[in-house]
Amino acid sequence: MTTISSASAAFTGEDPGNRLFGPVPDVTGDRGYADDHPARVGFFTDTSVCIGCKACEVACKEWNLLPMDDAEGTVDALGLTGASYDNTGMLGANSWRHVAFVEQSRAVDLPMPTVGLPGAAGGQRPLEDPPVVHPQVPASATTAEQSAPLQTSSGDREIRWLMSSDVCKHCTHAACLDVCPTGSLFRTEFGTVVVQEDICNGCGYCVPACPYGVIDQRQDDGRVFKCTLCYDRLTDGLQPACASACPTESIQFGDLDALQARADERLAALQAKGVEGARLYGRDETDGVGGAGAFFLLLDEPEVYGLPPDPVVTTRDLPAMWKSVGAGAAMVLGLVASAFVGRRR
Amino acid sequence: MAEAHPVGFQWVMEAKARGATVIHVDPRFTRTSALADLHVPLRAGSDIAFLGGLINYVLQHELEFREYVAAYTNAAAILREDFQDTEDLDGLFSGYDPEQGKYDETTWQYEGVEVTAAAGQRQSPKPGASGASVGAESGQDSDAEEHEQGASEQSGSGGIPVGGKPRRDETLQHPRCVFQVLKRHYARYTPEMVHEVCGIEPQLFLKVAEALTSNSGRERTSAFVYSVGWTHHTVGVQYIRAASVLQALLGNMGRPGGGILALRGHASIQGSTDIPTLYNILPGYIPMPHAREDASFDDFIAEAAGSVGYWGNMKKYAVSLLKAWWGDAAQPENDFCFGYLPRLTGDHSSYQTVAQQIQGTVPGYFLVGENPAVGHANAKMARLGLANLEWLVVRDLQLIESATFWESGPEIETGELTTEGIGTEVFFLPAAAHVEKDGSFTNTQRLLQWHSQAVEPPGDCRSDLWFYFHLGRLIREKLAGSTDPRDRPILDLTWDYPTHGPLAEPSAHGVLREISGTGPDGTAVDGYTALKDDGSTSCGCWIYSGVFADEVNQANRKKPHLEQDLVAAEWGWAWPMNRRILYNRASADPDGKPWSERKKYVYWDEDAGRWSGPDVPDFQATKRPDHVPPEGAEAEDALGGTDPFIMQGDGKAWLFVPAGLADGPMPTHYEPAESPVPNPLYSRQANPSRKELRGAWNRANPAMSDAFPFVVTTYRLTEHHTAGGMSRTLEYLAELQPEFFCEVSPQLAAERGLEHLGWATLVSTRSAIEARVLVTERMRPLRVAGREVHQIGLPYHWGKNGITTGDSANDLLGVVMDPNVHIQESKVATCDIRPGRRPRGPELVEFVEGYRRRAGVASGRLGPNGRAPIEERS
């Protein structure tokens, strides 16, 4: 049975330490690890250099011994989805990395992006006038967000093919962990969120709690599974399998602080090149999950990649809920008490 | 490249991060296009028009690197008066014999230079006559997926044996100098013509031209990267030649950041060309001797003996090779056992051999890591060949279709073959994977990288080294005591490799040491310059000589790049002599000074009196830049100080190939053998000297046939590997691309009623196959020659076995080949496509036969057990 301490932020409604919502500078220490705990680690997935090779998916399955499954998560099944080259479908109990393939096009012939010759001193010739703004083009996700380095022309249609490797976000405020009644889900000394399969009782509370739809029950098993950020490899001083396998360093593993700094630099560099659609996702510590341990550089709106635009930890509203519950309970108690009082009189 | 070489593509991404502009030229919008700065879609099979357009752009706008071109190419050489161009003869060069479909190259020669290779002997060029240079930059060893490649009956590599220096006009103004001939040849390859042929808008073409030319010259260099998209054509060698001409004009050869990089189809295909699995070359591109012309060792090495450049040393390399193989038995008195070498009697290339198999004249066959029943063009023809052997040995990691064709091949279903009727005895011998054995990979950069065994192979799996060593050992034991002279070549072999471990695995280190070579005292040589022609040295492959220098496995060096300079010379070992960039003398100007500080690489150090720089100079180290060779000098000593292309007889990069190519001295646009449109440039539709194989098992779709109106191109997906034996059999890869599909544009889907995720049947004169449909805007119709041309994409990984199964794309393709290297045109063919699944069983045969009739093509009906005769050229 879930017990709520009388000191719980959820119960008291007081959350000065941001234990349910908001930035947490030391999420690991906050969970009671000693001061010399390792730095919080994470993934920075730079989708602007993802080539969609799916090496991350294969490396993950190899290392974690996950079963083959189809896009619906059915074990030992295969199936063509027709969703571009994505036959994984989504993150689930059997797929802890998922590479999304997004084909975009628009029916205009934009001027080609200037083929830059960075660093060319003498002899540099501009290839084209500066890009022309076409006012008639609707500013959809595929227009205003077009990134110059990724723009490609095939005449009358402009094509862009976005690829992005998704993974568990290892949230600062992990609702899955907060709602787990068995303690199967826990915060590791690396600041990551891991489910212990030998403790999980298959209650499934965590599944609707995840604002990203990441954690998932295995159909024939009942227990939940998700990315552990290769906890077993981390404890042996190795980096996660997916990051090791990524050929283009689209998936970068490291201390979260360093990754955040690198991501900020990369974003600035892309923006300086005029890649207006570029943005970081999960980097902001004031967002709905207090920032993610696995965050992304995207080239378009999160929805385009199948990511929620504004995820919020589902336990954020617990104080309010408990407050309402408390008020209701008080009212009931009051009514009951008054009834007794009335009878005595 | 991102699709098929994702690991190598990391360096493209790194270059891009450093500011490089990445341009992707491909009929399809692929994962590579997605990461490129610019995608240039073109019609499959039109690349020479595109590259020719770039050459013309360079020449018309005088954007060539003039000093480089004048000094280091054959631009100044003057040609004979009787040479005639395709512009003069409407698509033919002078010397064409329509009866034979072959060229006599006499008129392509330099004026006044006597050419050693006799006219009419084109099919047996000696080293020095193949027209290609050794190495990854050459077209000669251009890719062969799964060893499909053949070559002219004999071919080594290197420059033509030039019997004297050609007359030159250093001003490049003489009307018959190569430069002017080239200019005239490409004058009609305008942006408008490129548009007409390739479907590339002139605006887009000009962007590429300007990006390329402004990024080439003293301060900057550009590189071309290609793979089988360029080689799998009836003009494949000429594709590479076109890039060579362009890169030579722009001064992008022998310099850092330049070059033409051939991405190979497998992890060590480069290695299996260097130490060949090809029928027509010996290790190190030494030609295989011919039965009639090479009766004696002297005959064999005669042509090379007098030639200029390093091929002038062929006798040293050949003698050392024979010593490596036959040791003490190889003595000067017996021509070092030259007589033991097998001889060529004709074209024994892969597809020719398959045709012979169908005739029942090939008794036995080894398939090693190759799955022709899925992976060869016209896979049905390959299966018919296998069905007509006496025995077949298949060594593979998995039970592939080439080992099971007799029970579950598509022809069993159609009734064209029956299991009872097939007499082939199949031996399947499982192979060890690379982590289960020691060995080296040679990559596209000629870099040898050693890998060590991690685990013992499971069950009966054995390494190739184990298999061949013990097979040889057993054969030798059986032959022991034989007095039959024909057994001597096997009994005299040096077959004494040390073995180790529970499986008696031969020492791969020992083999590498033998390849690297040993000197008179039995210790490892430092390199090929130490090799002798008197039998005192031994070397299994002269270009690999030095990989075991100092008795150290140099391929096993793994010093991190952070602890070295940018050349990283102590990571692995690159042939030859650990040179990382070939012809790097060209990175300095004729005086030996760097062309620019930015592109400084190898240069002449006057104080030290030698060439210097971060790489090993690809030049005699102390030969001065102003060196003029004395009269009568031979081999490399006959090259001057400004002759960087040391494997060529004249030391120059060739803008024009005066000898050694079967289909012309300059690349010329011909339509693919199967094309829906006429050739806009010449009335010659396709390469006039392309190589055909005719029979009921290999019908050709007529050009511009209404029955086959669409272009089809085949390719690989990142998720699978070639014919699928290593990926369709694995759960984690099969689930990622779980079904055979075809990619079509929305326009074609609408035109033919194809539904996304529905079924389509694709038909050619070979067969009909079915695939799921992916409708995508990444496929795009092109406007070519005034009409809309649709292109269909087909990944070729699927077959009957494994976790994910499907029809084989290669069943659709025919075999028609490049005349130089006998590689098939599998990157472009024609077909029809219609919605729905294909007919089953005997109905399939009738269905395809109906198409043949409509297209006016001869019947494809086969005789008993799939046999049908080879038909002569009509």
Interface residues (C-beta under 8 A of the other chain):
Chain A: V49 I51 G52 C53 K54 A55 E57 V58 K61 E62 P67 M68 D69 D70 L78 G79 L80 G82 S84 Y85 N87 T88 E103 S105 M112 P113 V115 G116 L117 P118 G119 A120 A121 G122 G123 Q124 R125 L127 E128 P149 L150 T152 S153 S154 G155 R157 I159 R160 W161 L162 M163 P247 T248 E249
Chain B: A2 P6 V7 F9 Q10 M13 K16 A17 G19 T21 I23 F29 R31 T32 S33 A34 L35 A36 D37 L38 H39 P41 E201 Q203 L204 K207 E210 A211 S214 N215 G217 E219 R220 L717 T718 E719 E731 Y732 L733 A734 E735 L736 Q737 P738 E739 F741 H756 L757 R772 L774 T776 E777 R778 R780 I803 T804
